[in-house]
């Protein structure tokens, strides 16, 4: 390992590991996020000869692929559990905030993976459309079109899921929370 490669990896880690951890934790939980981060930086190390100009969007793209591999591997297990009917049941009523989050999550789950990822990269990760395009290995204009369509599909899924959007539902409850 050359000193330049080592310094590059250390700098990459110190600048971006926490953001990649947060990205992974939002998708697989904190208990599994460390493994994802480790895998992302192993890929970065292996591909160090092709260092990208914009490292963060590239790392998000690597993390996305690492997570996709994990989800594919775990999907068989989830289907088995689902078939066995081993689904947890809620014993207590949910407060409004939790119910709203569940509605949002359910609407996101209805979206195809490309739409969901476009929304999450911009809304959760705070990437600009041009940066998210790099993470998804597509042109900025193609990403903006995907994002526009994803937003429309999300609003539709949310309305379908709830019968009305969450803002309208909150106003029916008398505006209990101001957000």
C-alpha positions as CSV (number, residue, x, y, z in Angstrom):
1,X,0.0,0.0,0.0
2,X,1.5,3.4,-1.0
3,X,1.4,6.3,1.4
4,X,-0.8,8.2,-1.0
5,X,-3.3,5.4,-1.2
6,X,-3.3,5.1,2.6
7,X,-3.8,8.8,3.1
8,X,-6.6,8.8,0.5
9,X,-8.5,6.0,2.3
10,X,-8.0,7.6,5.7
11,X,-9.2,11.0,4.4
12,X,-12.1,9.3,2.6
13,X,-13.1,7.5,5.9
14,X,-12.8,10.6,8.0
15,X,-14.8,12.8,5.6
16,X,-17.6,10.4,4.7
17,X,-17.9,7.3,7.0
18,X,-20.5,9.0,9.2
19,X,-22.7,10.0,6.3
20,X,-22.5,6.5,4.8
21,X,-23.3,5.1,8.2
22,X,-26.4,7.3,8.5
23,X,-27.5,6.4,5.0
24,X,-27.1,2.7,5.8
25,X,-28.7,3.0,9.2
26,X,-31.8,4.5,7.8
27,X,-32.2,1.5,5.5
28,X,-31.1,-1.4,7.6
29,X,-30.9,-0.1,11.2
30,X,-27.9,0.9,13.2
31,X,-27.1,-2.6,14.2
32,X,-26.2,-3.6,10.6
33,X,-25.0,-0.2,9.3
34,X,-21.4,-0.8,10.5
35,X,-21.2,-3.9,8.2
36,X,-22.5,-1.9,5.3
37,X,-20.0,0.9,5.9
38,X,-17.1,-1.6,6.1
39,X,-18.2,-3.2,2.8
40,X,-18.5,0.2,1.1
41,X,-14.9,1.1,2.1
42,X,-13.6,-2.3,1.0
43,X,-15.1,-1.6,-2.4
44,X,-13.6,1.9,-2.3
45,X,-10.2,0.4,-1.5
46,X,-10.4,-2.1,-4.3
47,X,-11.4,0.5,-6.8
48,X,-8.8,3.1,-5.6
49,X,-7.2,3.3,-9.0
50,X,-10.4,4.7,-10.5
51,X,-10.9,7.4,-7.9
52,X,-13.9,9.5,-8.8
53,X,-13.9,13.3,-8.7
54,X,-17.0,13.5,-6.5
55,X,-16.4,10.9,-3.8
56,X,-19.6,11.2,-1.7
57,X,-22.1,10.6,-4.5
58,X,-19.9,7.7,-5.7
59,X,-19.8,6.2,-2.1
60,X,-23.6,6.5,-2.0
61,X,-23.8,4.6,-5.2
62,X,-21.5,1.9,-3.8
63,X,-23.6,1.8,-0.6
64,X,-26.7,1.4,-2.6
65,X,-25.3,-1.6,-4.4
66,X,-24.0,-3.2,-1.2
67,X,-27.5,-2.8,0.3
68,X,-29.1,-4.2,-2.8
69,X,-26.9,-7.3,-2.5
70,X,-27.9,-7.7,1.1
71,X,-31.6,-7.2,0.4
72,X,-31.5,-9.9,-2.3
73,X,-29.7,-12.3,0.0
74,X,-32.2,-11.7,2.8
75,X,-35.4,-11.7,0.7
76,X,-35.7,-15.4,0.8
77,X,-35.7,-15.4,4.6
78,X,-38.3,-12.7,4.7
79,X,-40.6,-14.6,2.3
80,X,-40.2,-17.6,4.5
81,X,-41.2,-15.8,7.6
82,X,-44.1,-14.1,5.8
83,X,-45.4,-17.5,4.6
84,X,-45.2,-18.8,8.1
85,X,-47.4,-16.1,9.3
86,X,-44.9,-14.9,11.8
87,X,-45.9,-11.3,11.6
88,X,-45.7,-9.2,14.8
89,X,-49.0,-7.6,15.9
90,X,-49.3,-4.2,17.5
91,X,-50.9,-4.4,21.0
92,X,-51.2,-0.7,21.7
93,X,-52.8,2.0,19.7
94,X,-50.3,4.2,17.8
95,X,-49.9,7.9,18.5
96,X,-50.5,10.2,15.5
97,X,-46.8,10.8,14.7
98,X,-46.1,7.1,14.6
99,X,-49.2,6.5,12.5
100,X,-48.1,9.3,10.1
101,X,-44.6,7.7,9.8
102,X,-46.1,4.3,9.1
103,X,-48.3,5.8,6.3
104,X,-45.3,7.5,4.8
105,X,-43.3,4.3,5.0
106,X,-46.1,2.3,3.5
107,X,-46.4,4.8,0.6
108,X,-42.6,4.5,0.0
109,X,-42.8,0.7,0.1
110,X,-45.4,0.9,-2.7
111,X,-42.9,2.6,-5.0
112,X,-40.5,0.8,-7.3
113,X,-36.9,0.7,-6.1
114,X,-35.7,3.4,-8.6
115,X,-38.4,5.9,-7.5
116,X,-37.8,5.2,-3.8
117,X,-34.0,5.6,-4.1
118,X,-34.4,8.9,-6.0
119,X,-36.6,10.3,-3.3
120,X,-34.4,9.1,-0.4
121,X,-31.1,10.3,-2.0
122,X,-32.5,13.8,-2.3
123,X,-34.8,14.1,0.8
124,X,-32.9,12.0,3.3
125,X,-29.3,12.2,2.2
126,X,-29.6,15.8,1.0
127,X,-27.9,15.3,-2.3
128,X,-28.5,17.7,-5.1
129,X,-30.1,16.1,-8.2
130,X,-26.7,16.3,-10.0
131,X,-25.0,14.5,-7.1
132,X,-27.8,11.9,-6.8
133,X,-27.4,11.3,-10.6
134,X,-23.8,10.4,-10.0
135,X,-24.8,8.0,-7.2
136,X,-27.2,6.3,-9.6
137,X,-24.9,6.4,-12.6
138,X,-27.2,8.4,-14.8
139,X,-27.3,11.8,-16.4
140,X,-28.6,14.8,-14.3
141,X,-31.5,15.4,-16.7
142,X,-32.6,11.7,-16.6
143,X,-32.4,11.9,-12.8
144,X,-34.5,15.0,-12.6
145,X,-37.1,13.4,-14.7
146,X,-37.0,10.3,-12.5
147,X,-37.3,12.5,-9.4
148,X,-40.3,14.3,-10.8
149,X,-42.1,11.1,-11.7
150,X,-41.1,9.5,-8.3
151,X,-42.6,12.5,-6.4
152,X,-45.8,12.2,-8.4
153,X,-46.0,8.4,-7.8
154,X,-45.3,9.0,-4.1
155,X,-48.1,11.5,-3.7
156,X,-50.4,9.1,-5.5
157,X,-49.4,6.2,-3.3
158,X,-49.7,8.3,-0.2
159,X,-53.2,9.4,-1.2
160,X,-54.2,5.8,-2.1
161,X,-52.8,4.6,1.2
162,X,-54.4,7.1,3.5
163,X,-57.4,8.2,1.5
164,X,-56.1,11.8,1.8
165,X,-52.7,13.3,2.3
166,X,-51.3,13.6,5.8
167,X,-51.6,17.4,5.8
168,X,-55.3,17.2,5.2
169,X,-55.6,14.5,7.9
170,X,-53.8,16.7,10.4
171,X,-56.1,19.6,9.6
172,X,-59.1,17.4,10.3
173,X,-57.7,16.7,13.7
174,X,-57.7,20.3,14.5
175,X,-54.1,21.1,13.7
176,X,-52.8,19.4,16.8
177,X,-49.2,19.8,15.6
178,X,-47.6,22.6,13.7
179,X,-45.0,21.4,11.4
